[in-house]
């Protein structure tokens, strides 16, 4: 296990870089291709929200690239400035995906609620877990290190629950785009590619969390056997 954990972390790191590269290349490619109706990401997001009776949910532009997200507290779909104003196939795919989260929220989608309930523990585990593990190992306080390990387990669990949430939002996005006629049939393939690469980043995040968890566990087991 002492050898396996670092090797696994290295493989996950390389895979994550490959996935990020694939996402950036795919997004860049289809960011240069305008949809046949000339609609922007903001227009499509607004239209989908209104069609689902979510007229109270705002569509806002935020700085940065790929900073798109849905804020359930503010009830706002926030699109990165390029996607907000762009008529590209990539922009429409991303906008429809974020609206998918808004619809999940409105419909009480179970996995979204579970993920929200895990967020405080995951945030604590991400910030405090590694510190407690290392501190516990340095001080020989294995109980403290084990506590850090359990806290970091919440991060992996959060990443696991994130998968159905994100996959469902992408499924909804493609259905919105198809059923409401925002994209012609030949344009659906590129939108699906963008969302597939985006979904793979969440798979990579889960793999990274699990590999890190295994690494911390191997450190703890190794020190206890000394």
VMD Tcl script that draws the C-alpha trace (Angstrom):
set ca {
  {0.00 0.00 0.00}
  {2.94 2.32 0.71}
  {3.93 2.12 -2.95}
  {0.43 1.85 -4.42}
  {-0.93 5.09 -2.98}
  {1.70 7.48 -4.45}
  {1.56 5.67 -7.81}
  {-2.22 5.94 -7.85}
  {-2.04 9.64 -6.98}
  {0.40 10.17 -9.85}
  {-1.84 8.37 -12.32}
  {-4.88 10.34 -11.18}
  {-2.92 13.59 -11.50}
  {-1.92 12.76 -15.08}
  {-5.47 11.71 -15.95}
  {-6.84 14.93 -14.45}
  {-4.46 17.00 -16.56}
  {-5.56 15.08 -19.66}
  {-9.23 15.66 -18.86}
  {-8.67 19.36 -18.23}
  {-6.82 19.59 -21.52}
  {-9.63 17.79 -23.30}
  {-12.24 20.09 -21.79}
  {-10.32 23.24 -22.66}
  {-9.68 22.08 -26.23}
  {-13.30 21.05 -26.78}
  {-14.65 24.22 -25.21}
  {-12.29 26.40 -27.22}
  {-13.26 24.61 -30.44}
  {-17.00 25.00 -30.00}
  {-16.71 28.48 -28.53}
  {-15.82 29.55 -32.05}
  {-18.93 27.96 -33.59}
  {-22.12 30.03 -33.42}
  {-25.51 28.34 -33.10}
  {-27.83 28.59 -36.11}
  {-30.38 30.76 -34.26}
  {-27.84 33.31 -33.06}
  {-29.00 33.09 -29.44}
  {-26.65 33.95 -26.57}
  {-26.10 31.92 -23.44}
  {-28.02 34.50 -21.39}
  {-31.00 34.43 -23.75}
  {-31.23 30.66 -23.68}
  {-30.88 30.52 -19.90}
  {-33.65 33.10 -19.49}
  {-35.95 31.30 -21.91}
  {-35.52 27.90 -20.21}
  {-36.06 29.38 -16.75}
  {-39.23 31.19 -17.86}
  {-40.54 28.04 -19.52}
  {-40.26 26.25 -16.16}
  {-41.95 29.05 -14.24}
  {-38.68 30.22 -12.67}
  {-39.12 33.88 -13.55}
  {-37.73 34.87 -10.14}
  {-34.33 33.25 -10.88}
  {-31.90 35.84 -12.21}
  {-29.39 35.35 -15.01}
  {-26.20 37.27 -14.25}
  {-22.77 37.69 -15.82}
  {-19.67 37.04 -13.68}
  {-16.00 37.68 -14.49}
  {-13.64 34.94 -15.55}
  {-13.67 31.92 -17.82}
  {-15.64 28.76 -16.95}
  {-16.81 30.39 -13.73}
  {-20.41 29.48 -14.56}
  {-22.53 28.22 -11.66}
  {-25.97 28.25 -10.07}
  {-26.29 29.94 -6.68}
  {-29.20 28.30 -4.80}
  {-29.14 30.88 -1.99}
  {-29.37 33.88 -4.31}
  {-31.55 32.00 -6.83}
  {-29.28 33.14 -9.65}
  {-27.77 31.46 -12.69}
  {-24.36 33.04 -13.07}
  {-22.65 32.73 -16.43}
  {-19.06 33.71 -17.15}
  {-18.95 36.88 -19.22}
  {-17.91 35.09 -22.45}
  {-20.76 32.55 -22.15}
  {-23.29 35.17 -21.08}
  {-22.95 37.17 -24.29}
  {-21.77 34.49 -26.70}
  {-23.95 32.71 -29.28}
  {-21.55 29.77 -29.42}
  {-22.54 26.12 -29.12}
  {-20.34 25.83 -26.02}
  {-22.02 28.82 -24.36}
  {-25.49 27.39 -24.90}
  {-24.48 23.98 -23.53}
  {-23.01 25.53 -20.38}
  {-25.95 27.91 -19.87}
  {-28.48 25.09 -20.22}
  {-26.46 22.97 -17.75}
  {-26.52 25.67 -15.08}
  {-30.25 26.15 -15.60}
  {-30.51 22.40 -15.09}
  {-29.30 22.97 -11.53}
  {-31.90 25.70 -11.03}
  {-34.64 23.31 -12.16}
  {-33.23 20.61 -9.85}
  {-33.45 23.09 -6.99}
  {-37.03 24.07 -7.83}
  {-38.12 20.45 -8.10}
  {-36.40 19.38 -4.88}
  {-34.04 16.98 -6.62}
  {-32.94 14.58 -3.88}
  {-29.24 14.30 -4.73}
  {-28.91 18.08 -4.84}
  {-30.34 18.30 -1.32}
  {-28.03 15.56 -0.08}
  {-25.03 17.34 -1.59}
  {-26.05 20.63 0.01}
  {-26.32 18.94 3.39}
  {-22.81 17.49 3.01}
  {-21.19 20.77 1.97}
  {-20.34 22.01 5.52}
  {-18.64 18.73 6.42}
  {-16.85 18.56 3.06}
  {-15.62 22.14 3.40}
  {-14.34 21.41 6.90}
  {-12.74 18.17 5.77}
  {-11.02 19.83 2.81}
  {-9.51 22.58 4.96}
  {-8.87 20.81 8.26}
  {-8.58 17.12 7.39}
  {-5.07 17.18 5.83}
  {-3.77 19.43 8.61}
  {-4.98 17.02 11.31}
  {-3.58 14.00 9.50}
  {-0.10 15.51 9.14}
  {-0.11 17.05 12.61}
  {-1.24 13.78 14.13}
  {1.51 11.85 12.36}
  {4.19 14.36 13.37}
  {3.09 14.33 17.02}
  {2.42 10.61 17.10}
  {-1.21 11.38 17.98}
  {-2.83 8.72 15.86}
  {-6.30 9.51 17.14}
  {-5.91 13.04 15.80}
  {-4.64 11.72 12.46}
  {-7.58 9.32 12.26}
  {-9.98 12.20 12.92}
  {-8.41 14.09 10.02}
  {-8.84 11.01 7.85}
  {-12.53 10.77 8.71}
  {-12.98 14.46 7.99}
  {-11.37 14.05 4.58}
  {-13.70 11.12 3.92}
  {-16.50 13.70 3.80}
  {-14.73 15.33 0.83}
  {-14.74 12.07 -1.11}
  {-18.38 11.46 -0.21}
  {-19.29 14.96 -1.39}
  {-17.50 14.35 -4.69}
  {-19.34 11.04 -5.07}
  {-22.74 12.67 -4.54}
  {-21.75 15.41 -6.99}
  {-21.66 12.92 -9.88}
  {-25.41 12.21 -10.15}
  {-26.14 15.92 -9.63}
  {-23.89 16.97 -12.51}
  {-24.84 14.12 -14.84}
  {-28.52 14.86 -14.31}
  {-28.02 18.58 -14.99}
  {-26.26 17.74 -18.26}
  {-29.04 15.33 -19.24}
  {-31.60 18.04 -18.56}
  {-29.54 20.57 -20.52}
  {-29.47 18.46 -23.65}
  {-33.20 17.83 -23.35}
  {-33.89 21.57 -22.96}
  {-31.79 22.41 -26.01}
  {-33.40 19.71 -28.13}
  {-37.03 19.99 -27.03}
  {-37.16 23.79 -27.08}
  {-35.45 23.95 -30.47}
  {-32.46 26.06 -29.45}
  {-30.08 23.77 -31.33}
  {-30.55 21.99 -34.63}
  {-29.90 18.24 -34.64}
  {-26.34 18.54 -36.07}
  {-25.51 21.00 -33.25}
  {-26.51 18.58 -30.50}
  {-23.35 16.49 -30.89}
  {-20.97 19.35 -30.10}
  {-23.09 20.39 -27.10}
  {-22.95 16.81 -25.83}
  {-19.18 16.75 -26.23}
  {-18.77 19.92 -24.17}
  {-20.96 18.57 -21.37}
  {-19.30 15.14 -21.42}
  {-15.82 16.61 -20.98}
  {-17.15 18.87 -18.20}
  {-18.67 15.84 -16.44}
  {-15.36 13.99 -16.62}
  {-13.74 16.72 -14.52}
  {-16.04 15.69 -11.65}
  {-15.06 12.06 -12.12}
  {-11.42 13.15 -11.92}
  {-12.14 15.14 -8.76}
  {-13.64 12.06 -7.12}
  {-10.68 9.91 -8.18}
  {-8.30 12.52 -6.77}
  {-10.13 12.60 -3.44}
  {-10.12 8.80 -3.19}
  {-6.42 8.60 -4.09}
  {-5.59 11.24 -1.47}
  {-7.68 9.39 1.10}
  {-5.79 6.18 0.33}
  {-2.48 8.02 0.62}
  {-3.34 9.42 4.05}
  {-4.55 5.99 5.19}
  {-1.28 4.41 4.03}
  {0.73 7.01 5.96}
  {-1.29 6.36 9.10}
  {-0.99 2.58 8.80}
  {2.73 2.84 8.12}
  {3.39 4.95 11.22}
  {1.28 2.71 13.44}
  {3.31 -0.33 12.34}
  {6.63 1.31 13.24}
}
mol new
graphics top color blue
foreach p $ca { graphics top sphere $p radius 0.5 }
foreach p [lrange $ca 0 end-1] q [lrange $ca 1 end] { graphics top cylinder $p $q radius 0.2 }
display resetview
